Amino acid sequence: MKIKIIGSGGCVSTPKPCCRCSVCTEARVKGVPYARTGCSLFIEDGNVLIDTPEDINLFA
Ligand SMILES: [Zn+2]
C-alpha cells in the first residue's frame, strides 16, 4: 500500500487565521515548511483521503 502524508501540522493549521503571533507571522512570510496544514493522509491505491481538514482546498 502506498500512502502520502499530506498534512502533519496537528489539529490546527499554521498560520492560524487572524493570529498575529511570531510563529504565524513567520509561516505567512516563509510558507512551507513553516506553514503547515492539519493532519491528512492519502492512500494512493484507490484514491482515498483520510482525516482531511478544510484546508485541503490549498491542494485542489
Ligand atoms: Zn499564531
N, CA, C, O and the ligand as a Tripos MOL2 file, in Angstrom:
@<TRIPOS>MOLECULE
protein
  241   239    61     0     0
PROTEIN
NO_CHARGES

@<TRIPOS>ATOM
      1 N           0.8510   -1.1740    0.0000 N.3       1 MET1
      2 CA          0.0000    0.0000    0.0000 C.3       1 MET1
      3 C           0.8920    1.2310    0.0000 C.2       1 MET1
      4 O           1.8240    1.3340    0.7980 O.2       1 MET1
      5 N           0.6030    2.1580   -0.8960 N.am      2 LYS2
      6 CA          1.3720    3.3940   -0.9780 C.3       2 LYS2
      7 C           0.5400    4.5350   -0.4070 C.2       2 LYS2
      8 O          -0.5700    4.7990   -0.8700 O.2       2 LYS2
      9 N           1.0860    5.2080    0.6040 N.am      3 ILE3
     10 CA          0.3680    6.3230    1.2330 C.3       3 ILE3
     11 C           1.2010    7.6040    1.1390 C.2       3 ILE3
     12 O           2.4240    7.5620    0.9980 O.2       3 ILE3
     13 N           0.5140    8.7300    1.2200 N.am      4 LYS4
     14 CA          1.1770   10.0330    1.2040 C.3       4 LYS4
     15 C           0.6270   10.8570    2.3620 C.2       4 LYS4
     16 O          -0.5860   11.0360    2.4750 O.2       4 LYS4
     17 N           1.4980   11.3540    3.2120 N.am      5 ILE5
     18 CA          1.0710   12.2400    4.2930 C.3       5 ILE5
     19 C           0.9650   13.6450    3.7090 C.2       5 ILE5
     20 O           1.9670   14.2440    3.3180 O.2       5 ILE5
     21 N          -0.2520   14.1610    3.6550 N.am      6 ILE6
     22 CA         -0.4960   15.4670    3.0460 C.3       6 ILE6
     23 C          -0.3280   16.5870    4.0620 C.2       6 ILE6
     24 O           0.1930   17.6530    3.7330 O.2       6 ILE6
     25 N          -0.7570   16.3570    5.2740 N.am      7 GLY7
     26 CA         -0.6270   17.3600    6.3230 C.3       7 GLY7
     27 C          -0.1950   16.7170    7.6170 C.2       7 GLY7
     28 O          -0.6250   15.6110    7.9440 O.2       7 GLY7
     29 N           0.6640   17.4150    8.3620 N.am      8 SER8
     30 CA          1.1610   16.8520    9.6250 C.3       8 SER8
     31 C           1.2730   17.9270   10.7020 C.2       8 SER8
     32 O           2.0140   17.7710   11.6730 O.2       8 SER8
     33 N           0.5370   19.0090   10.5240 N.am      9 GLY9
     34 CA          0.6950   20.1410   11.4210 C.3       9 GLY9
     35 C          -0.0770   20.0520   12.7300 C.2       9 GLY9
     36 O           0.0850   20.9190   13.5890 O.2       9 GLY9
     37 N          -0.8900   19.0570   12.9050 N.am     10 GLY10
     38 CA         -1.6670   18.9440   14.1220 C.3      10 GLY10
     39 C          -3.1140   19.2800   13.8790 C.2      10 GLY10
     40 O          -3.5500   19.3730   12.7310 O.2      10 GLY10
     41 N          -3.8710   19.4670   14.9550 N.am     11 CYS11
     42 CA         -5.3090   19.6820   14.8150 C.3      11 CYS11
     43 C          -5.6440   21.0930   14.3350 C.2      11 CYS11
     44 O          -6.7570   21.3380   13.8700 O.2      11 CYS11
     45 N          -4.7080   22.0070   14.4410 N.am     12 VAL12
     46 CA         -4.9130   23.3740   13.9670 C.3      12 VAL12
     47 C          -3.7870   23.7140   13.0000 C.2      12 VAL12
     48 O          -2.6150   23.4960   13.3070 O.2      12 VAL12
     49 N          -4.1350   24.2440   11.8420 N.am     13 SER13
     50 CA         -3.1160   24.5710   10.8500 C.3      13 SER13
     51 C          -2.3230   25.8080   11.2660 C.2      13 SER13
     52 O          -2.7770   26.6050   12.0870 O.2      13 SER13
     53 N          -1.1510   25.9520   10.6940 N.am     14 THR14
     54 CA         -0.2960   27.1150   10.9310 C.3      14 THR14
     55 C          -0.0140   27.7680    9.5820 C.2      14 THR14
     56 O           0.4240   27.0710    8.6660 O.2      14 THR14
     57 N          -0.2370   29.0390    9.4160 N.am     15 PRO15
     58 CA         -0.6780   30.0020   10.4140 C.3      15 PRO15
     59 C          -2.1700   29.8860   10.7160 C.2      15 PRO15
     60 O          -2.9760   29.5250    9.8580 O.2      15 PRO15
     61 N          -2.5050   30.2010   11.9540 N.am     16 LYS16
     62 CA         -3.9080   30.2230   12.3550 C.3      16 LYS16
     63 C          -4.5570   31.4810   11.7840 C.2      16 LYS16
     64 O          -3.9290   32.5390   11.7500 O.2      16 LYS16
     65 N          -5.8040   31.3760   11.3380 N.am     17 PRO17
     66 CA         -6.4890   32.5500   10.8040 C.3      17 PRO17
     67 C          -6.5130   33.7020   11.8140 C.2      17 PRO17
     68 O          -6.8570   33.5030   12.9790 O.2      17 PRO17
     69 N          -6.1560   34.8760   11.3740 N.am     18 CYS18
     70 CA         -6.2110   36.1230   12.1520 C.3      18 CYS18
     71 C          -5.1940   36.1840   13.3020 C.2      18 CYS18
     72 O          -5.2080   37.1550   14.0580 O.2      18 CYS18
     73 N          -4.3260   35.2020   13.4620 N.am     19 CYS19
     74 CA         -3.3510   35.2200   14.5530 C.3      19 CYS19
     75 C          -2.1400   36.0600   14.1530 C.2      19 CYS19
     76 O          -1.6400   35.9460   13.0340 O.2      19 CYS19
     77 N          -1.6840   36.8810   15.0480 N.am     20 ARG20
     78 CA         -0.5500   37.7770   14.7790 C.3      20 ARG20
     79 C           0.7030   37.3820   15.5640 C.2      20 ARG20
     80 O           1.6380   38.1770   15.6610 O.2      20 ARG20
     81 N           0.7380   36.1690   16.1260 N.am     21 CYS21
     82 CA          1.9180   35.7610   16.8960 C.3      21 CYS21
     83 C           3.1100   35.5740   15.9540 C.2      21 CYS21
     84 O           2.9400   35.5190   14.7360 O.2      21 CYS21
     85 N           4.3160   35.4780   16.5220 N.am     22 SER22
     86 CA          5.5310   35.3900   15.7050 C.3      22 SER22
     87 C           5.5760   34.1160   14.8670 C.2      22 SER22
     88 O           6.0890   34.1400   13.7480 O.2      22 SER22
     89 N           5.0490   33.0030   15.3830 N.am     23 VAL23
     90 CA          5.0550   31.7380   14.6370 C.3      23 VAL23
     91 C           4.1740   31.8480   13.3960 C.2      23 VAL23
     92 O           4.5790   31.4600   12.3010 O.2      23 VAL23
     93 N           2.9720   32.3760   13.5750 N.am     24 CYS24
     94 CA          2.0440   32.5040   12.4490 C.3      24 CYS24
     95 C           2.5280   33.5460   11.4460 C.2      24 CYS24
     96 O           2.3620   33.3720   10.2390 O.2      24 CYS24
     97 N           3.1210   34.6220   11.9380 N.am     25 THR25
     98 CA          3.6490   35.6480   11.0450 C.3      25 THR25
     99 C           4.7820   35.0840   10.1960 C.2      25 THR25
    100 O           4.8330   35.3230    8.9900 O.2      25 THR25
    101 N           5.6930   34.3330   10.8210 N.am     26 GLU26
    102 CA          6.7960   33.7200   10.0770 C.3      26 GLU26
    103 C           6.2610   32.7170    9.0450 C.2      26 GLU26
    104 O           6.7720   32.6520    7.9270 O.2      26 GLU26
    105 N           5.2510   31.9470    9.4090 N.am     27 ALA27
    106 CA          4.6740   30.9700    8.4890 C.3      27 ALA27
    107 C           4.0550   31.6510    7.2720 C.2      27 ALA27
    108 O           4.1510   31.1380    6.1570 O.2      27 ALA27
    109 N           3.4230   32.7950    7.4810 N.am     28 ARG28
    110 CA          2.8200   33.5200    6.3470 C.3      28 ARG28
    111 C           3.9030   34.0450    5.4100 C.2      28 ARG28
    112 O           3.7300   34.0300    4.1910 O.2      28 ARG28
    113 N           5.0060   34.5020    5.9640 N.am     29 VAL29
    114 CA          6.0780   35.0810    5.1490 C.3      29 VAL29
    115 C           6.8730   33.9950    4.4260 C.2      29 VAL29
    116 O           7.1670   34.1350    3.2390 O.2      29 VAL29
    117 N           7.2240   32.9140    5.1250 N.am     30 LYS30
    118 CA          8.1380   31.9030    4.5710 C.3      30 LYS30
    119 C           7.4300   30.7290    3.9020 C.2      30 LYS30
    120 O           8.0480   30.0000    3.1260 O.2      30 LYS30
    121 N           6.1310   30.5310    4.1930 N.am     31 GLY31
    122 CA          5.4120   29.4050    3.5850 C.3      31 GLY31
    123 C           5.8930   28.0640    4.1080 C.2      31 GLY31
    124 O           6.3850   27.9770    5.2330 O.2      31 GLY31
    125 N           5.7540   27.0090    3.2980 N.am     32 VAL32
    126 CA          6.1600   25.6530    3.6860 C.3      32 VAL32
    127 C           7.6840   25.6050    3.8230 C.2      32 VAL32
    128 O           8.3690   26.1670    2.9680 O.2      32 VAL32
    129 N           8.2420   24.9770    4.8320 N.am     33 PRO33
    130 CA          7.6560   24.1030    5.8300 C.3      33 PRO33
    131 C           7.1690   24.8210    7.0790 C.2      33 PRO33
    132 O           6.6810   24.1620    7.9980 O.2      33 PRO33
    133 N           7.2770   26.1280    7.1510 N.am     34 TYR34
    134 CA          6.7940   26.8560    8.3340 C.3      34 TYR34
    135 C           5.2690   26.8550    8.3710 C.2      34 TYR34
    136 O           4.6740   26.7470    9.4430 O.2      34 TYR34
    137 N           4.6380   26.9740    7.2100 N.am     35 ALA35
    138 CA          3.1770   26.8760    7.1180 C.3      35 ALA35
    139 C           2.8160   25.4040    6.9930 C.2      35 ALA35
    140 O           3.3530   24.6990    6.1390 O.2      35 ALA35
    141 N           1.9040   24.9410    7.8460 N.am     36 ARG36
    142 CA          1.5570   23.5190    7.8620 C.3      36 ARG36
    143 C           0.0510   23.3650    7.9440 C.2      36 ARG36
    144 O          -0.6420   24.1160    8.6310 O.2      36 ARG36
    145 N          -0.4340   22.3610    7.2160 N.am     37 THR37
    146 CA         -1.8640   22.0890    7.2510 C.3      37 THR37
    147 C          -2.1730   21.0720    8.3440 C.2      37 THR37
    148 O          -1.2660   20.4780    8.9260 O.2      37 THR37
    149 N          -3.4420   20.8810    8.6110 N.am     38 GLY38
    150 CA         -3.8550   19.8850    9.5850 C.3      38 GLY38
    151 C          -3.5550   18.4800    9.0840 C.2      38 GLY38
    152 O          -3.2340   18.2790    7.9130 O.2      38 GLY38
    153 N          -3.6630   17.5320    9.9680 N.am     39 CYS39
    154 CA         -3.3460   16.1360    9.6270 C.3      39 CYS39
    155 C          -4.2270   15.6320    8.4880 C.2      39 CYS39
    156 O          -5.4340   15.8700    8.4600 O.2      39 CYS39
    157 N          -3.5930   14.9320    7.5520 N.am     40 SER40
    158 CA         -4.3180   14.3430    6.4460 C.3      40 SER40
    159 C          -3.4700   13.2450    5.8160 C.2      40 SER40
    160 O          -2.2430   13.3300    5.7780 O.2      40 SER40
    161 N          -4.1380   12.2280    5.3300 N.am     41 LEU41
    162 CA         -3.4650   11.0760    4.7410 C.3      41 LEU41
    163 C          -4.1590   10.7060    3.4420 C.2      41 LEU41
    164 O          -5.3880   10.7050    3.3690 O.2      41 LEU41
    165 N          -3.3740   10.3900    2.4160 N.am     42 PHE42
    166 CA         -3.9160    9.9680    1.1240 C.3      42 PHE42
    167 C          -3.4100    8.5730    0.8130 C.2      42 PHE42
    168 O          -2.2030    8.3320    0.8010 O.2      42 PHE42
    169 N          -4.3460    7.6400    0.5580 N.am     43 ILE43
    170 CA         -3.9820    6.2840    0.1460 C.3      43 ILE43
    171 C          -4.0880    6.2460   -1.3730 C.2      43 ILE43
    172 O          -5.1770    6.3510   -1.9390 O.2      43 ILE43
    173 N          -2.9350    6.0930   -2.0220 N.am     44 GLU44
    174 CA         -2.9070    6.1670   -3.4860 C.3      44 GLU44
    175 C          -3.6330    5.0020   -4.1380 C.2      44 GLU44
    176 O          -4.2380    5.1750   -5.1960 O.2      44 GLU44
    177 N          -3.5890    3.8190   -3.5340 N.am     45 ASP45
    178 CA         -4.3300    2.6730   -4.0630 C.3      45 ASP45
    179 C          -5.8060    2.8940   -3.7540 C.2      45 ASP45
    180 O          -6.2360    2.6520   -2.6260 O.2      45 ASP45
    181 N          -6.5700    3.3380   -4.7030 N.am     46 GLY46
    182 CA         -7.9850    3.5890   -4.5040 C.3      46 GLY46
    183 C          -8.3210    5.0600   -4.3470 C.2      46 GLY46
    184 O          -9.4980    5.4060   -4.2420 O.2      46 GLY46
    185 N          -7.3120    5.9500   -4.3280 N.am     47 ASN47
    186 CA         -7.5420    7.3980   -4.2210 C.3      47 ASN47
    187 C          -8.4530    7.7610   -3.0450 C.2      47 ASN47
    188 O          -9.5380    8.3090   -3.2380 O.2      47 ASN47
    189 N          -8.0020    7.4510   -1.8310 N.am     48 VAL48
    190 CA         -8.8070    7.6740   -0.6370 C.3      48 VAL48
    191 C          -8.1340    8.7150    0.2570 C.2      48 VAL48
    192 O          -6.9630    8.5750    0.6080 O.2      48 VAL48
    193 N          -8.8790    9.7570    0.6230 N.am     49 LEU49
    194 CA         -8.4170   10.7480    1.5850 C.3      49 LEU49
    195 C          -8.9460   10.3900    2.9630 C.2      49 LEU49
    196 O         -10.1110   10.0200    3.1070 O.2      49 LEU49
    197 N          -8.0840   10.5010    3.9910 N.am     50 ILE50
    198 CA         -8.4900   10.1770    5.3550 C.3      50 ILE50
    199 C          -8.1660   11.3430    6.2740 C.2      50 ILE50
    200 O          -7.1000   11.9490    6.1690 O.2      50 ILE50
    201 N          -9.0930   11.6560    7.1750 N.am     51 ASP51
    202 CA         -8.8810   12.6730    8.2010 C.3      51 ASP51
    203 C          -8.4610   14.0040    7.5850 C.2      51 ASP51
    204 O          -7.4590   14.5960    7.9880 O.2      51 ASP51
    205 N          -9.2230   14.4600    6.6210 N.am     52 THR52
    206 CA         -8.8490   15.6410    5.8600 C.3      52 THR52
    207 C          -9.4820   16.9080    6.4220 C.2      52 THR52
    208 O         -10.7060   16.9850    6.5340 O.2      52 THR52
    209 N          -8.6730   17.8990    6.7780 N.am     53 PRO53
    210 CA         -9.2120   19.1510    7.3090 C.3      53 PRO53
    211 C          -9.7140   20.0530    6.1740 C.2      53 PRO53
    212 O          -9.4870   19.7600    5.0000 O.2      53 PRO53
    213 N         -10.3840   21.1290    6.5210 N.am     54 GLU54
    214 CA        -10.9240   22.0240    5.4990 C.3      54 GLU54
    215 C          -9.8370   22.7190    4.6890 C.2      54 GLU54
    216 O         -10.1060   23.1920    3.5850 O.2      54 GLU54
    217 N          -8.6120   22.7910    5.2130 N.am     55 ASP55
    218 CA         -7.5680   23.4690    4.4470 C.3      55 ASP55
    219 C          -6.9890   22.5990    3.3380 C.2      55 ASP55
    220 O          -5.9830   22.9680    2.7320 O.2      55 ASP55
    221 N          -7.6060   21.4470    3.0600 N.am     56 ILE56
    222 CA         -7.1900   20.6060    1.9390 C.3      56 ILE56
    223 C          -7.4000   21.3530    0.6250 C.2      56 ILE56
    224 O          -6.7850   21.0130   -0.3850 O.2      56 ILE56
    225 N          -8.2640   22.3680    0.6300 N.am     57 ASN57
    226 CA         -8.5160   23.1210   -0.5980 C.3      57 ASN57
    227 C          -7.2620   23.8370   -1.1100 C.2      57 ASN57
    228 O          -7.2350   24.2840   -2.2570 O.2      57 ASN57
    229 N          -6.2320   23.9500   -0.2800 N.am     58 LEU58
    230 CA         -4.9730   24.5510   -0.7290 C.3      58 LEU58
    231 C          -4.3070   23.7000   -1.7980 C.2      58 LEU58
    232 O          -3.4900   24.2030   -2.5690 O.2      58 LEU58
    233 N          -4.6460   22.4270   -1.8530 N.am     59 PHE59
    234 CA         -4.0120   21.4990   -2.7870 C.3      59 PHE59
    235 C          -4.9150   21.1590   -3.9630 C.2      59 PHE59
    236 O          -4.5330   20.3600   -4.8190 O.2      59 PHE59
    237 N          -6.1030   21.7470   -4.0240 N.am     60 ALA60
    238 CA         -7.0390   21.4230   -5.1100 C.3      60 ALA60
    239 C          -6.6230   22.0900   -6.4030 C.2      60 ALA60
    240 O          -7.2920   21.9300   -7.4240 O.2      60 ALA60
    241 ZN         -0.1960   32.1660   15.9200 Zn       61 ZN61
@<TRIPOS>BOND
     1     1     2 1
     2     2     3 1
     3     3     4 2
     4     3     5 am
     5     5     6 1
     6     6     7 1
     7     7     8 2
     8     7     9 am
     9     9    10 1
    10    10    11 1
    11    11    12 2
    12    11    13 am
    13    13    14 1
    14    14    15 1
    15    15    16 2
    16    15    17 am
    17    17    18 1
    18    18    19 1
    19    19    20 2
    20    19    21 am
    21    21    22 1
    22    22    23 1
    23    23    24 2
    24    23    25 am
    25    25    26 1
    26    26    27 1
    27    27    28 2
    28    27    29 am
    29    29    30 1
    30    30    31 1
    31    31    32 2
    32    31    33 am
    33    33    34 1
    34    34    35 1
    35    35    36 2
    36    35    37 am
    37    37    38 1
    38    38    39 1
    39    39    40 2
    40    39    41 am
    41    41    42 1
    42    42    43 1
    43    43    44 2
    44    43    45 am
    45    45    46 1
    46    46    47 1
    47    47    48 2
    48    47    49 am
    49    49    50 1
    50    50    51 1
    51    51    52 2
    52    51    53 am
    53    53    54 1
    54    54    55 1
    55    55    56 2
    56    55    57 am
    57    57    58 1
    58    58    59 1
    59    59    60 2
    60    59    61 am
    61    61    62 1
    62    62    63 1
    63    63    64 2
    64    63    65 am
    65    65    66 1
    66    66    67 1
    67    67    68 2
    68    67    69 am
    69    69    70 1
    70    70    71 1
    71    71    72 2
    72    71    73 am
    73    73    74 1
    74    74    75 1
    75    75    76 2
    76    75    77 am
    77    77    78 1
    78    78    79 1
    79    79    80 2
    80    79    81 am
    81    81    82 1
    82    82    83 1
    83    83    84 2
    84    83    85 am
    85    85    86 1
    86    86    87 1
    87    87    88 2
    88    87    89 am
    89    89    90 1
    90    90    91 1
    91    91    92 2
    92    91    93 am
    93    93    94 1
    94    94    95 1
    95    95    96 2
    96    95    97 am
    97    97    98 1
    98    98    99 1
    99    99   100 2
   100    99   101 am
   101   101   102 1
   102   102   103 1
   103   103   104 2
   104   103   105 am
   105   105   106 1
   106   106   107 1
   107   107   108 2
   108   107   109 am
   109   109   110 1
   110   110   111 1
   111   111   112 2
   112   111   113 am
   113   113   114 1
   114   114   115 1
   115   115   116 2
   116   115   117 am
   117   117   118 1
   118   118   119 1
   119   119   120 2
   120   119   121 am
   121   121   122 1
   122   122   123 1
   123   123   124 2
   124   123   125 am
   125   125   126 1
   126   126   127 1
   127   127   128 2
   128   127   129 am
   129   129   130 1
   130   130   131 1
   131   131   132 2
   132   131   133 am
   133   133   134 1
   134   134   135 1
   135   135   136 2
   136   135   137 am
   137   137   138 1
   138   138   139 1
   139   139   140 2
   140   139   141 am
   141   141   142 1
   142   142   143 1
   143   143   144 2
   144   143   145 am
   145   145   146 1
   146   146   147 1
   147   147   148 2
   148   147   149 am
   149   149   150 1
   150   150   151 1
   151   151   152 2
   152   151   153 am
   153   153   154 1
   154   154   155 1
   155   155   156 2
   156   155   157 am
   157   157   158 1
   158   158   159 1
   159   159   160 2
   160   159   161 am
   161   161   162 1
   162   162   163 1
   163   163   164 2
   164   163   165 am
   165   165   166 1
   166   166   167 1
   167   167   168 2
   168   167   169 am
   169   169   170 1
   170   170   171 1
   171   171   172 2
   172   171   173 am
   173   173   174 1
   174   174   175 1
   175   175   176 2
   176   175   177 am
   177   177   178 1
   178   178   179 1
   179   179   180 2
   180   179   181 am
   181   181   182 1
   182   182   183 1
   183   183   184 2
   184   183   185 am
   185   185   186 1
   186   186   187 1
   187   187   188 2
   188   187   189 am
   189   189   190 1
   190   190   191 1
   191   191   192 2
   192   191   193 am
   193   193   194 1
   194   194   195 1
   195   195   196 2
   196   195   197 am
   197   197   198 1
   198   198   199 1
   199   199   200 2
   200   199   201 am
   201   201   202 1
   202   202   203 1
   203   203   204 2
   204   203   205 am
   205   205   206 1
   206   206   207 1
   207   207   208 2
   208   207   209 am
   209   209   210 1
   210   210   211 1
   211   211   212 2
   212   211   213 am
   213   213   214 1
   214   214   215 1
   215   215   216 2
   216   215   217 am
   217   217   218 1
   218   218   219 1
   219   219   220 2
   220   219   221 am
   221   221   222 1
   222   222   223 1
   223   223   224 2
   224   223   225 am
   225   225   226 1
   226   226   227 1
   227   227   228 2
   228   227   229 am
   229   229   230 1
   230   230   231 1
   231   231   232 2
   232   231   233 am
   233   233   234 1
   234   234   235 1
   235   235   236 2
   236   235   237 am
   237   237   238 1
   238   238   239 1
   239   239   240 2
@<TRIPOS>SUBSTRUCTURE
     1 MET1         2 RESIDUE 1 A MET
     2 LYS2         6 RESIDUE 1 A LYS
     3 ILE3        10 RESIDUE 1 A ILE
     4 LYS4        14 RESIDUE 1 A LYS
     5 ILE5        18 RESIDUE 1 A ILE
     6 ILE6        22 RESIDUE 1 A ILE
     7 GLY7        26 RESIDUE 1 A GLY
     8 SER8        30 RESIDUE 1 A SER
     9 GLY9        34 RESIDUE 1 A GLY
    10 GLY10       38 RESIDUE 1 A GLY
    11 CYS11       42 RESIDUE 1 A CYS
    12 VAL12       46 RESIDUE 1 A VAL
    13 SER13       50 RESIDUE 1 A SER
    14 THR14       54 RESIDUE 1 A THR
    15 PRO15       58 RESIDUE 1 A PRO
    16 LYS16       62 RESIDUE 1 A LYS
    17 PRO17       66 RESIDUE 1 A PRO
    18 CYS18       70 RESIDUE 1 A CYS
    19 CYS19       74 RESIDUE 1 A CYS
    20 ARG20       78 RESIDUE 1 A ARG
    21 CYS21       82 RESIDUE 1 A CYS
    22 SER22       86 RESIDUE 1 A SER
    23 VAL23       90 RESIDUE 1 A VAL
    24 CYS24       94 RESIDUE 1 A CYS
    25 THR25       98 RESIDUE 1 A THR
    26 GLU26      102 RESIDUE 1 A GLU
    27 ALA27      106 RESIDUE 1 A ALA
    28 ARG28      110 RESIDUE 1 A ARG
    29 VAL29      114 RESIDUE 1 A VAL
    30 LYS30      118 RESIDUE 1 A LYS
    31 GLY31      122 RESIDUE 1 A GLY
    32 VAL32      126 RESIDUE 1 A VAL
    33 PRO33      130 RESIDUE 1 A PRO
    34 TYR34      134 RESIDUE 1 A TYR
    35 ALA35      138 RESIDUE 1 A ALA
    36 ARG36      142 RESIDUE 1 A ARG
    37 THR37      146 RESIDUE 1 A THR
    38 GLY38      150 RESIDUE 1 A GLY
    39 CYS39      154 RESIDUE 1 A CYS
    40 SER40      158 RESIDUE 1 A SER
    41 LEU41      162 RESIDUE 1 A LEU
    42 PHE42      166 RESIDUE 1 A PHE
    43 ILE43      170 RESIDUE 1 A ILE
    44 GLU44      174 RESIDUE 1 A GLU
    45 ASP45      178 RESIDUE 1 A ASP
    46 GLY46      182 RESIDUE 1 A GLY
    47 ASN47      186 RESIDUE 1 A ASN
    48 VAL48      190 RESIDUE 1 A VAL
    49 LEU49      194 RESIDUE 1 A LEU
    50 ILE50      198 RESIDUE 1 A ILE
    51 ASP51      202 RESIDUE 1 A ASP
    52 THR52      206 RESIDUE 1 A THR
    53 PRO53      210 RESIDUE 1 A PRO
    54 GLU54      214 RESIDUE 1 A GLU
    55 ASP55      218 RESIDUE 1 A ASP
    56 ILE56      222 RESIDUE 1 A ILE
    57 ASN57      226 RESIDUE 1 A ASN
    58 LEU58      230 RESIDUE 1 A LEU
    59 PHE59      234 RESIDUE 1 A PHE
    60 ALA60      238 RESIDUE 1 A ALA
    61 ZN61       241 GROUP 0 **** ****
